[in-house]
Amino acid sequence: MTLGNDITCRLALATKAHSGWFYSSIHGVLGTAVACARLLGLDAGQTAHALGIALSLVGGTQQPMVERSLTKRLGGGISRVVPP
């Protein structure tokens, strides 16, 4: 849990500009993904995948379009599962 907190704080400290985004939600999700990856014993590659999935769910990044990954479809599916 300390690792997740540390990552969240480091991301917050590294954020320079404020462009209308609430960065705390983005940083928190990525920190949580790292903490969960550690608890699950994921290796570096698996942790990278977990971070990519977390990013796609929190920010709607367009990275899946570049990499041709299936996480693009995950966002639409999750939006239909989680009540508003």
MDTraj code that builds the backbone (N, CA, C; nanometers):
import mdtraj as md
import numpy as np

residues = "MET THR LEU GLY ASN ASP ILE THR CYS ARG LEU ALA LEU ALA THR LYS ALA HIS SER GLY TRP PHE TYR SER SER ILE HIS GLY VAL LEU GLY THR ALA VAL ALA CYS ALA ARG LEU LEU GLY LEU ASP ALA GLY GLN THR ALA HIS ALA LEU GLY ILE ALA LEU SER LEU VAL GLY GLY THR GLN GLN PRO MET VAL GLU ARG SER LEU THR LYS ARG LEU GLY GLY GLY ILE SER ARG VAL VAL PRO PRO".split()
xyz = np.array([
    [0.0821, -0.1183, 0.0000],
    [0.0000, 0.0000, 0.0000],
    [0.0872, 0.1257, 0.0000],
    [0.2000, 0.1159, 0.0682],
    [0.2913, 0.2297, 0.0709],
    [0.3424, 0.2614, -0.0685],
    [0.3693, 0.1573, -0.1466],
    [0.4166, 0.1782, -0.2834],
    [0.3136, 0.2542, -0.3659],
    [0.1880, 0.2164, -0.3551],
    [0.0822, 0.2848, -0.4288],
    [0.0719, 0.4316, -0.3897],
    [0.0838, 0.4578, -0.2594],
    [0.0826, 0.5958, -0.2102],
    [0.2015, 0.6737, -0.2644],
    [0.3177, 0.6085, -0.2632],
    [0.4395, 0.6725, -0.3121],
    [0.4271, 0.7080, -0.4602],
    [0.3770, 0.6157, -0.5394],
    [0.3601, 0.6403, -0.6831],
    [0.2619, 0.7549, -0.7060],
    [0.1513, 0.7547, -0.6314],
    [0.0524, 0.8612, -0.6452],
    [0.1139, 0.9971, -0.6151],
    [0.1904, 1.0047, -0.5070],
    [0.2546, 1.1313, -0.4691],
    [0.3598, 1.1739, -0.5710],
    [0.4384, 1.0792, -0.6201],
    [0.5405, 1.1138, -0.7201],
    [0.4776, 1.1655, -0.8494],
    [0.3679, 1.1040, -0.8901],
    [0.2984, 1.1519, -1.0088],
    [0.2448, 1.2935, -0.9866],
    [0.1909, 1.3175, -0.8690],
    [0.1378, 1.4506, -0.8376],
    [0.2495, 1.5546, -0.8384],
    [0.3639, 1.5199, -0.7822],
    [0.4762, 1.6136, -0.7794],
    [0.5331, 1.6390, -0.9192],
    [0.5212, 1.5405, -1.0070],
    [0.5751, 1.5539, -1.1420],
    [0.4815, 1.6322, -1.2347],
    [0.3581, 1.6531, -1.1937],
    [0.2610, 1.7251, -1.2750],
    [0.2837, 1.8744, -1.2594],
    [0.3154, 1.9400, -1.3688],
    [0.3495, 2.0822, -1.3653],
    [0.2312, 2.1721, -1.3990],
    [0.1644, 2.1436, -1.5067],
    [0.0616, 2.2350, -1.5571],
    [-0.0774, 2.1901, -1.5141],
    [-0.1646, 2.2855, -1.5030],
    [-0.3052, 2.2569, -1.4749],
    [-0.3847, 2.2956, -1.5990],
    [-0.4398, 2.1963, -1.6653],
    [-0.5104, 2.2240, -1.7907],
    [-0.6593, 2.1912, -1.7805],
    [-0.7139, 2.2005, -1.6602],
    [-0.8556, 2.1727, -1.6442],
    [-0.8866, 2.0302, -1.6027],
    [-0.7854, 1.9475, -1.5869],
    [-0.8049, 1.8091, -1.5444],
    [-0.7924, 1.8001, -1.3935],
    [-0.8640, 1.7066, -1.3330],
    [-0.8460, 1.6744, -1.1925],
    [-0.7479, 1.5585, -1.1870],
    [-0.6240, 1.5907, -1.1690],
    [-0.5178, 1.4905, -1.1758],
    [-0.5228, 1.3891, -1.0621],
    [-0.5806, 1.4260, -0.9498],
    [-0.5812, 1.3344, -0.8359],
    [-0.6505, 1.2027, -0.8703],
    [-0.7547, 1.2067, -0.9503],
    [-0.8227, 1.0821, -0.9863],
    [-0.7354, 0.9965, -1.0769],
    [-0.6634, 1.0585, -1.1677],
    [-0.5744, 0.9841, -1.2564],
    [-0.4576, 0.9260, -1.1770],
    [-0.3950, 1.0080, -1.0951],
    [-0.2801, 0.9619, -1.0164],
    [-0.3216, 0.8515, -0.9204],
    [-0.4370, 0.8659, -0.8584],
    [-0.4838, 0.7663, -0.7626],
    [-0.5072, 0.6306, -0.8264],
    [-0.5668, 0.6300, -0.9445],
    [-0.5933, 0.5033, -1.0133],
    [-0.4624, 0.4349, -1.0526],
    [-0.3665, 0.5113, -1.1015],
    [-0.2380, 0.4521, -1.1402],
    [-0.1619, 0.4024, -1.0171],
    [-0.1650, 0.4777, -0.9079],
    [-0.1015, 0.4321, -0.7841],
    [-0.1654, 0.3047, -0.7313],
    [-0.2976, 0.2979, -0.7407],
    [-0.3698, 0.1786, -0.6971],
    [-0.3345, 0.0589, -0.7848],
    [-0.3219, 0.0812, -0.9143],
    [-0.2846, -0.0282, -1.0053],
    [-0.1468, -0.0838, -0.9699],
    [-0.0526, 0.0043, -0.9375],
    [0.0817, -0.0407, -0.8991],
    [0.0768, -0.1187, -0.7681],
    [0.0007, -0.0677, -0.6713],
    [-0.0105, -0.1376, -0.5421],
    [-0.0725, -0.2758, -0.5596],
    [-0.1780, -0.2841, -0.6397],
    [-0.2431, -0.4136, -0.6634],
    [-0.1514, -0.5086, -0.7392],
    [-0.0764, -0.4551, -0.8338],
    [0.0184, -0.5388, -0.9074],
    [0.1212, -0.5994, -0.8125],
    [0.1683, -0.5195, -0.7185],
    [0.2655, -0.5689, -0.6206],
    [0.2028, -0.6765, -0.5325],
    [0.0798, -0.6510, -0.4853],
    [0.0114, -0.7487, -0.4002],
    [-0.0146, -0.8798, -0.4730],
    [-0.0397, -0.8714, -0.6022],
    [-0.0654, -0.9911, -0.6829],
    [0.0627, -1.0593, -0.7308],
    [0.1773, -0.9948, -0.7071],
    [0.3047, -1.0527, -0.7480],
    [0.3282, -1.0482, -0.8983],
    [0.2747, -0.9468, -0.9651],
    [0.2919, -0.9373, -1.1103],
    [0.4357, -0.8986, -1.1450],
    [0.4835, -0.9472, -1.2586],
    [0.6164, -0.9083, -1.3048],
    [0.6078, -0.7732, -1.3752],
    [0.7198, -0.7245, -1.4257],
    [0.7241, -0.5908, -1.4862],
    [0.6310, -0.5800, -1.6071],
    [0.6285, -0.6813, -1.6911],
    [0.5424, -0.6789, -1.8084],
    [0.3948, -0.6789, -1.7717],
    [0.3596, -0.7617, -1.6761],
    [0.2205, -0.7675, -1.6310],
    [0.1794, -0.6367, -1.5638],
    [0.2725, -0.5776, -1.4891],
    [0.2445, -0.4490, -1.4246],
    [0.2230, -0.3407, -1.5295],
    [0.3020, -0.3429, -1.6348],
    [0.2842, -0.2464, -1.7439],
    [0.1464, -0.2620, -1.8073],
    [0.1024, -0.3859, -1.8260],
    [-0.0306, -0.4097, -1.8812],
    [-0.1385, -0.3592, -1.7862],
    [-0.1205, -0.3839, -1.6563],
    [-0.2175, -0.3354, -1.5573],
    [-0.2265, -0.1833, -1.5595],
    [-0.1118, -0.1167, -1.5718],
    [-0.1113, 0.0293, -1.5794],
    [-0.1800, 0.0780, -1.7078],
    [-0.1585, 0.0083, -1.8169],
    [-0.2231, 0.0451, -1.9425],
    [-0.3744, 0.0322, -1.9347],
    [-0.4200, -0.0754, -1.8732],
    [-0.5646, -0.0944, -1.8567],
    [-0.6214, 0.0129, -1.7650],
    [-0.5505, 0.0412, -1.6550],
    [-0.5964, 0.1454, -1.5627],
    [-0.6037, 0.2807, -1.6335],
    [-0.5033, 0.3134, -1.7119],
    [-0.5023, 0.4399, -1.7851],
    [-0.6184, 0.4475, -1.8830],
    [-0.6447, 0.3383, -1.9521],
    [-0.7527, 0.3406, -2.0502],
    [-0.8881, 0.3604, -1.9834],
    [-0.9034, 0.3108, -1.8610],
    [-1.0308, 0.3246, -1.7920],
    [-1.0483, 0.4609, -1.7268],
    [-0.9392, 0.5210, -1.6819],
    [-0.9513, 0.6480, -1.6101],
    [-0.9515, 0.7691, -1.7020],
    [-0.8782, 0.7622, -1.8121],
    [-0.8612, 0.8833, -1.8897],
    [-0.9099, 0.8791, -2.0319],
    [-0.9524, 0.7648, -2.0795],
    [-0.9951, 0.7566, -2.2172],
    [-0.8825, 0.7842, -2.3155],
    [-0.7628, 0.7386, -2.2824],
    [-0.6483, 0.7612, -2.3698],
    [-0.6701, 0.6975, -2.5068],
    [-0.6052, 0.7503, -2.6065],
    [-0.6168, 0.6983, -2.7425],
    [-0.5035, 0.6006, -2.7755],
    [-0.4246, 0.5645, -2.6754],
    [-0.3125, 0.4736, -2.6972],
    [-0.3549, 0.3392, -2.7580],
    [-0.4702, 0.2819, -2.7199],
    [-0.5096, 0.1557, -2.7837],
    [-0.5238, 0.1651, -2.9352],
    [-0.5536, 0.2830, -2.9858],
    [-0.5641, 0.3002, -3.1304],
    [-0.4270, 0.2877, -3.1959],
    [-0.3242, 0.3347, -3.1268],
    [-0.1877, 0.3277, -3.1783],
    [-0.1366, 0.1840, -3.1739],
    [-0.1622, 0.1180, -3.0613],
    [-0.1094, -0.0170, -3.0401],
    [-0.2015, -0.1270, -3.0902],
    [-0.3215, -0.0885, -3.1331],
    [-0.4200, -0.1872, -3.1793],
    [-0.4542, -0.2891, -3.0711],
    [-0.4662, -0.2415, -2.9467],
    [-0.4986, -0.3321, -2.8361],
    [-0.6495, -0.3389, -2.8149],
    [-0.6924, -0.4377, -2.7395],
    [-0.8347, -0.4591, -2.7178],
    [-0.8911, -0.3750, -2.6039],
    [-0.8070, -0.2977, -2.5355],
    [-0.8603, -0.2164, -2.4256],
    [-0.9547, -0.1078, -2.4761],
    [-0.9501, -0.0759, -2.6037],
    [-1.0458, 0.0208, -2.6593],
    [-1.1883, -0.0294, -2.6383],
    [-1.2091, -0.1556, -2.6552],
    [-1.3419, -0.2141, -2.6382],
    [-1.3786, -0.2288, -2.4907],
    [-1.2799, -0.2386, -2.4052],
    [-1.3041, -0.2535, -2.2615],
    [-1.3769, -0.1323, -2.2043],
    [-1.3366, -0.0127, -2.2449],
    [-1.3996, 0.1088, -2.1940],
    [-1.5488, 0.1140, -2.2212],
    [-1.5869, 0.0803, -2.3411],
    [-1.7294, 0.0784, -2.3749],
    [-1.8058, -0.0260, -2.2956],
    [-1.7450, -0.1397, -2.2749],
    [-1.8095, -0.2455, -2.1978],
    [-1.8256, -0.2080, -2.0518],
    [-1.7228, -0.1491, -1.9939],
    [-1.7292, -0.1085, -1.8534],
    [-1.8349, -0.0001, -1.8356],
    [-1.8478, 0.0900, -1.9309],
    [-1.9454, 0.1983, -1.9166],
    [-2.0883, 0.1450, -1.9124],
    [-2.1083, 0.0275, -1.9647],
    [-2.2425, -0.0325, -1.9631],
    [-2.2658, -0.1171, -1.8391],
    [-2.1612, -0.1482, -1.7656],
    [-2.1713, -0.2312, -1.6457],
    [-2.1843, -0.1459, -1.5209],
    [-2.1085, -0.0385, -1.5139],
    [-2.1059, 0.0461, -1.3963],
    [-2.2203, 0.1461, -1.4041],
    [-2.3077, 0.1470, -1.3038],
    [-2.4186, 0.2426, -1.3084],
    [-2.3714, 0.3865, -1.2956],
    [-2.4416, 0.4809, -1.3578],
    [-2.4000, 0.6216, -1.3517],
    [-2.4140, 0.6799, -1.2124],
])
top = md.Topology()
chain = top.add_chain()
for i, resn in enumerate(residues, 1):
    res = top.add_residue(resn, chain, resSeq=i)
    for name in ("N", "CA", "C"):
        top.add_atom(name, md.element.get_by_symbol(name[0]), res)
traj = md.Trajectory(xyz[None], top)
